[in-house]
Amino acid sequence: MKARIYKSTGSWYVAKGADGRVYNARAKGAFKIEGITSTNPIAVGDYVDMDIEAVQEESAIIQTIHDRRNYVARVSPHNKYQHHIIASNVNQSLLFATLKSPKTSQGFIDRFLISCESHHIPAVIIFNKADLYGKKELEKFNELNDIYTAIGYTVVLTSVEQQQGLEKVRELLQNKTTLLSGHSGVGKSTLINQLFPQFNLRTQEVSNWSGKGLHTTTFAEMFDLNEHSQVIDTPGVREFGLVDISKKELSHYFPEMLALLNDCQFNNCMHTNEPGCAVKAQVGIGTVSEDRYVSYLTILDTMDDKNY
């Protein structure tokens, strides 16, 4: 029977079968997917074939994994040489960010967007907790809004307290499988609970002493909004390490740089010290914002030389 994975705990999976029933499933042996060294070979969002062990007990054995249309992965928090697939077969991703309590860095936002671009997954940036923003944070939001909308991203300002932007988020989620991600404590579970209270997702306040969010979602899990719409709630992410991206490819995942690549003097231009660089010529005065260029250089500097 064909099924889709709704929850992965590492050894057991929750799968929804073509018959509409929910099964507890386990994998038949170890799955190795060619070209992927992953800590979790079966991910939420995967389509699988499974044999039903017992209909009454609703248990099954996963036999095969269908080819993925796409997936979002990060460096495994436990092993930098392995990937952790966050979710697969998604239509879009919503990155929840906050400018206060806790503060999301632009570097984190850009790393997440790069990962989505590398797998052709449209990304939306949700700046949440707008009710906490003072003048300084609102000025920063306007600045970031201008930067990201200019290069083609959808940006939404939301507040559960003020009921701001919630209907826009509800609209964005219709007829798609959507990955929800962000640091712990950014309020994604609270916002989804507000829109869809039947899910009753676990929430927790930001730690007062550290200002960092507390982990409340232990495993990625998919929920049906309706027959044609699903959301995948994910554990809060502290850092987002990029996988399978080389230094020479990095600029391809900055849309504003990709548009200028053919105008550089050298076709292998890294946009650092080369003469005749079209990207550098646009920094701060044209289509490439200074903040995004600095973000590019910072990420480039942290990448392994073997990926050059």
N, C-alpha and C positions, 0 to 999 in steps of 0.2 A: 504493500500500500504506500502511495506517495503521502508525505507529510511535511510539515514545516516546523522547524525548531523554535520554540517560544521561550525556553529557558535552558541555560547550560550551567551546571554546577561543577563541571570538570569530569565527573564520572557518570552522572545520571543526567538525563535530559527530559524536558517536558516538550512533547511534540503534539501538534494538532493534525489529525489524520484527514484524509479526503472525505471520510465519513462524518466529519464535524466533531468527532469525539477527541478528548484529550487523553494522551497516553504518557505513562512514565516509561522512558526508553533508555536502553543502555547500548553502547557500541559493541559491535562484533569485532573483538580484537583491537589492534592499534591501526588507526588510519594514517597513512602517509600521503600527503598531497604533493605532487611533483612541484619543485621549485619553491615550496613554502616550508620554512622551519618555524612551525608555530607551536606555542604552548597549548593551544586548544584547536585541534584539527576540525572539530565540529563546533560551529558558532551559531548564535542566535540569528535567525533569518535564513539559515541554510534550508534548502529543500533536500529531502532524503527519501530513500526507499526503506521500508521496514517491514519485518514480519511480526504479525501479532502473536504473542505468546498465549495470552488469555484475555478474551474480550471482557469478561466479567471483572477481572482485576485491572483491566486497562493497562497491561504491560506489553512492551514490544522490544524487538532487537533491531537496531539500525544496521542495514547491510551495505548501503552505498550512499555516497553524497553526490548530488547533482553538481554540475559545473556552476560556479558562481558568476553572476553577471558583474558584480563588483564587491568590494569589501573595504572597510575602514580598519586599519591596523596601526598599532603603535609598538615601540620597543617594549618588550616584556619588562615589567618592573623588577623581575627576579633574575633576568639574564639578558644582558644587552645584545647578545648575539642571536636572540630569538625574538620572534614576533608574537604579539598577542592580538588576535583578530577580535575587534570589538563587536562588529556586526557585519552581516553580508546581505546582498540583494536589496539594497535600499534605494529609494528614489531621490532622497534628499537628506541633508543633515541640518539640525538646528543647534548652533552653539550658543549656550547660555553664558553670558558674561555679565559681570557687575563692575561698576567703577568705585564701589564702596561696600565694605562688609560682606565678603572679602573683595579685594581688588583683583581684577583679571588683567594681566599684563598684555601689551600689544604683541609681544613675542609669542605668547601662548596662542593668541588668536591667529597669528600668521602661520604658526606651525600646524594648527588644526586645518586651516584653509588650504595649505600646501598639500596635506595628506588627502583632502577631499579632491582637489584639482588633479592629483596624480592618478586617481581612480575615476575621474569624470563624474563626480557626485556633486550636484548643486548644493551650495551651502548658504544658510541664512544666519545672520548674527542677531541674537536677541539680547539687548541690553536691559537687564531686569533690575528690580528694586529701585525704580525711578523715584519713588517717594522718599528715599534716603539721600537723594542727590542735592547738594547745595549748589551755589553759583559756580564754583570751581569744577565740579563734576559735570554740570550741564554744559559748560563751555567745552570740556573735554569730549563729551558725547557728540556735540555738534561738529567738532573737529574730526572725530573718527567717522561719524556719519558721512561727512563730505568725502573723506578719503575712500571709504569702502563702496559707497554708492557710485562714485565716479568710475570705479573699475568693474562695476556690474553686479555687486552683491546687494541683496536685500537686507536692510537693517531695520529693526523694530525696537521701539522703546516701550517697555512694559512695567506695570506695577499692579500686583494683586490687590494691595491696599487701596489704590485709587481706581481700580478697574480700568486701567489704561492699556490699550494695545491688545487686550485679550481676544477680542473678536478677530483681529488680524491673524493672530496665532492659530485660532480655531480654523480659519479659512485656509491657512497654509498647510494644515494637516490633512485636509480632505483628499481622499482618493490616492493616497500615497503611503508607502512604508517610510517612516521618518525616524532617523537616529537622533536621540536627544543626548547632548553631551555638555560638559563644562566642569569646572572645579566643584568640589564639595561645598555646599552652602550657598550656591548662587540662586537657589530657589526654583529649580526646574520642576522638582516633584510637587512643590507647593502650587506652582502655576498650573500644572497638569491636573492636580486634584481639584483646583478651582473650576477648570473647564469640564472635567470628567470625574465628578466625585465618586463614581462607582469603583474607581481603581483603588482609592485609599492608599496611595503610595506612601511609604515611610518618609517622614521629614524630621529634621533636627536643626536646632538653632546653630549659628556660628559660635565657635568657642570664644568666650569673652577674653580669655588671657592670651590667646595666640592670634585671634583675628582670622584664623583659617577655618574652613568648613570641616565639619565632622563627616566621616564616611557613613552614609545611611543605606545606600543601595549596595548590597554585597555582590550580586551577580546581575549581568545584563538580562533583561526580561522584556518580552514583547507583549503588548496588549492590543486587543481589537477595539478600535473606536466605533467601527461599524463593519459591514461586510467587506468594504473596499479600502478601509483606512486602518493602518496599524502604527503604533509608536513603539520604539525600543528605548526603554529607560536604561541608563548605564551607570555604573559606579562613578563617583566623582573622581576626576583625574587631576593629580597634582602637577605632573609634567607630561609633555607629549613628545616623545622621541620619534623622529622620522625613520621610516624603513624603506629600503630599496630605492633610495634616491641618491644619485651621485652629485658631486659638486658641479659638474658641467651641465647637469640637467636642472639644477635648482631654479634658475631664473625662468625656466619654461612654465613653472607653476605659480609665477607672479603674472597675472593676466596683462598688466600694464607693461611689463618687460617683454613678455612674449610678443606683443604687438610691434615691438621695435627691433627684434632680433635681426631681421634682414637688413636693417639700416646701419648696423655696426660695420666697421671697416673689416674686421676679421670674423670669419664664421664660427670660430671657437672662442669668441670674446667672453670673458668672465665678468666684465663690467666693473673691474677694479682699477687696474693701472694702464690698461691698453689705450693707445691713441685711437681717435675716430670712433669712440664708443657712443652710440646713439642714446643708450640708457642714461649714462652719466650726464649727457647734454640736457636731458629733460628733468633731472633731479631738482626739485624745489621751484622750478620755473615753468614746468610743463606738465606732462601726464604722470610723472613719477614723483610721489610725495617723498620728502626728505625722511620722514619717519619710516616709511616702507623700505626705502633704500638702506637705511641703517639696520633695519630688521634683517634684510637680505644679507648684508655683510656679517652681521652677528651670527646668523645661522650658518653661513658659509664657513666662518671661522671655527665653529664647533664640530664640523663634519670631519670624519676620518679621512686622512690623506689617501687611503687605499680606495676611496670612492671617487677620487679625482677623475 
